Amino acid sequence: MNAAEGTNYYFRKAARIMDVGERIETLLATPLREVKVQVSIELDSGEIRTFLGFRIQHDNSRGPMKGGLRFHPSLDQDEAVALASLMTWKTAVVNLPFGGAKGGITCDPSTMSLREIERLTRKFVDQIQDVIGPTRDIPAPDVNTNPQVMAWIMDQYSKYHGHSPAVVTGKPLDLYGSKGREAATGRGILYTCREILRDVGIPVKGTRFAVQGFGNVGSHSARLVHEDGGRLVAVSDVHGGVRNASGLDVAGLFEHVKRSGTVKGFGGGTPCTNEEVLCADCEVLIPAAMGNVLTKHVAPEVRARIIVEGANGPTDPEADEILEKRGVLVVPDILANAGGVTVSYFEWVQNMQHLTWDEERVNAELERTMKEAYERIATVSRTRKIPLRTAAFIVAIGRVGKATVLRGI
């Protein structure tokens, strides 16, 4: 099952419980616009190369569309459509006045110079500048993009439309970014972990966590749950992992990653694979890397009691059913990793109002938003006796569907 099919499976499962009808299902599932462009640049070698770029705009019934841009060799239109749909439901779950979008460029930044990436980014903006904007569609960082890339996008867009800091979020602090944005997704995961652990009667302090993926989301999640008293027993990145049943030296781990650029080789535990991290003996598993890592082959071996999805789409539908039957609680991505888009919203608000919030306010507003979203979804889950994922989609579909009908079809 590919990314789009997986997303639609979860959507249709919830929509049919709600009995919205086939026509409304089709209306809500179909993207508003799919943009595909060819982006040609001159490489440092003098070679001309053409890349494919995408911007999928899924829904704008609740406000401007919002979603990341990723630069990755595996990105295709199908994946972008699935991720754009997830953004629609994610923004609705945390009740932000946004719709969903996603996109990026099919490329491998690890093989490109910084100047080549800048040229590619600016040329991509040239191709899509007429369909994005502060009140239309607001991109953000995603896989292999960062505040510097957002700065280039803002600058290039502003050449066409005048000074427009609100066209993207996730910008550098010196260029109208928001305090707290870098750690926002990981911090939102921490707040979600607190809520789900409180519901099952387990304190964060002493609870064993395993984190697959050590990029922005995974590293901040690991650091923050450790600071909250959690015990990190396994962690991995694309190169490999390490585990220690007694708990990893988190400070030492971060020093090692800073020096070497990878988790692999850290001496504070036993080397392990990414799959072994997914099956680590722990209470909470945080898959924070790429999608579809929890498959029907891996799900029976998962030992965690709770899964908090830091990545987008880490659990495929077959695995989800297995985990549900085994009694594993899964906090879905459209809730668990919504901290990033929530603080992106705060950044957009600050830009639109020409204001700056302090980090304490950002984090307090983020905690309030995540707690309210979790409580709403947990209530629907308990009342209807359905999994948290289905409850999250029901809440999101209800909000998007109501907005769509009120605006007029």
DAMO-V534506 format. One record per run of one state. SS is the DSSP state (hx for helix, st for strand, lp for the rest). FROM is the first residue (numbers start at 0). TO is the last residue. If there is no record, write none. Layout:
ss:SS from:FROM to:TO
ss:SS from:FROM to:TO
This chain:
ss:lp from:0 to:1
ss:hx from:2 to:17
ss:lp from:18 to:20
ss:hx from:21 to:28
ss:lp from:29 to:31
ss:st from:32 to:41
ss:lp from:42 to:46
ss:st from:47 to:58
ss:lp from:59 to:63
ss:st from:64 to:70
ss:lp from:71 to:75
ss:hx from:76 to:92
ss:lp from:93 to:97
ss:st from:98 to:104
ss:lp from:105 to:107
ss:hx from:108 to:110
ss:lp from:111 to:112
ss:hx from:113 to:127
ss:lp from:128 to:131
ss:st from:132 to:132
ss:lp from:133 to:135
ss:st from:136 to:140
ss:lp from:141 to:145
ss:hx from:146 to:160
ss:lp from:161 to:163
ss:hx from:164 to:166
ss:st from:167 to:167
ss:lp from:168 to:171
ss:hx from:172 to:174
ss:lp from:175 to:182
ss:hx from:183 to:199
ss:lp from:200 to:206
ss:st from:207 to:211
ss:lp from:212 to:214
ss:hx from:215 to:226
ss:lp from:227 to:229
ss:st from:230 to:236
ss:lp from:237 to:238
ss:st from:239 to:242
ss:lp from:243 to:248
ss:hx from:249 to:259
ss:lp from:260 to:268
ss:st from:269 to:271
ss:lp from:272 to:272
ss:hx from:273 to:277
ss:lp from:278 to:282
ss:st from:283 to:286
ss:lp from:287 to:292
ss:st from:293 to:293
ss:lp from:294 to:294
ss:hx from:295 to:298
ss:lp from:299 to:304
ss:st from:305 to:307
ss:lp from:308 to:313
ss:st from:314 to:314
ss:lp from:315 to:315
ss:hx from:316 to:324
ss:lp from:325 to:327
ss:st from:328 to:330
ss:lp from:331 to:331
ss:hx from:332 to:335
ss:lp from:336 to:337
ss:hx from:338 to:352
ss:lp from:353 to:357
ss:hx from:358 to:383
ss:lp from:384 to:386
ss:hx from:387 to:406
ss:lp from:407 to:408
